Amino acid sequence: MNITKMTMEDKIRTMEDLWDDLCRNAEKVPSPLWHKDILAQREESVSEGKIKFNDWDSEKEKIRQSLK
């Protein structure tokens, strides 16, 4: 397959097909080790109160307001 000759539509469709297949087999996709490290760091930050969470609905409203 020569991807340089594919149309943009075909390229996007192919990427979507690949992504769908990966999602159907997510348990077979290995997670990189650095993911574990990042998650551990974030969990520690939450435990120590260093991270503040915002309500999603409030954040969506802020985004909408910033786009007006």
C-alpha positions as CSV (number, residue, x, y, z in Angstrom):
1,M,0.0,0.0,0.0
2,N,1.4,3.4,-1.0
3,I,-0.1,5.9,1.4
4,T,1.2,8.8,-0.6
5,K,-1.3,8.0,-3.3
6,M,-4.3,7.7,-0.9
7,T,-6.8,10.4,-0.7
8,M,-7.2,12.3,2.6
9,E,-10.6,10.7,3.0
10,D,-9.0,7.2,2.6
11,K,-6.2,8.0,5.0
12,I,-8.7,9.1,7.7
13,R,-10.9,6.1,7.1
14,T,-7.9,3.8,7.5
15,M,-6.8,5.5,10.7
16,E,-10.4,5.2,12.1
17,D,-10.5,1.5,11.2
18,L,-7.1,0.9,12.9
19,W,-8.2,2.8,16.0
20,D,-11.5,0.9,16.1
21,D,-9.6,-2.4,15.9
22,L,-7.2,-1.3,18.6
23,C,-10.1,-0.3,20.9
24,R,-11.8,-3.7,20.4
25,N,-8.6,-5.4,21.5
26,A,-7.5,-2.9,24.1
27,E,-6.5,-5.5,26.6
28,K,-3.8,-6.8,24.1
29,V,-2.3,-3.3,23.8
30,P,0.6,-3.0,26.3
31,S,0.7,0.1,28.3
32,P,4.2,1.8,28.4
33,L,6.0,1.7,31.7
34,W,6.1,5.5,31.9
35,H,2.2,5.5,32.1
36,K,2.5,3.7,35.5
37,D,5.1,6.2,36.7
38,I,2.9,9.2,35.7
39,L,-0.2,7.7,37.3
40,A,1.7,7.0,40.5
41,Q,2.9,10.6,40.5
42,R,-0.6,12.0,40.0
43,E,-2.0,9.7,42.7
44,E,0.6,11.0,45.1
45,S,-0.3,14.6,44.2
46,V,-4.0,13.9,44.9
47,S,-3.2,12.3,48.2
48,E,-1.1,15.3,49.2
49,G,-3.7,17.7,48.2
50,K,-1.5,19.3,45.5
51,I,-4.1,18.8,42.7
52,K,-7.4,20.6,42.5
53,F,-10.2,19.2,40.5
54,N,-12.8,21.3,38.7
55,D,-16.4,20.4,37.9
56,W,-16.7,19.5,34.2
57,D,-19.9,21.4,33.7
58,S,-18.3,24.5,35.1
59,E,-15.3,24.1,32.9
60,K,-17.4,23.6,29.8
61,E,-19.3,26.8,30.6
62,K,-16.0,28.7,31.0
63,I,-14.9,27.5,27.6
64,R,-18.2,28.5,26.0
65,Q,-17.8,32.0,27.6
66,S,-14.3,32.4,26.3
67,L,-15.4,31.6,22.7
68,K,-18.0,34.4,22.7
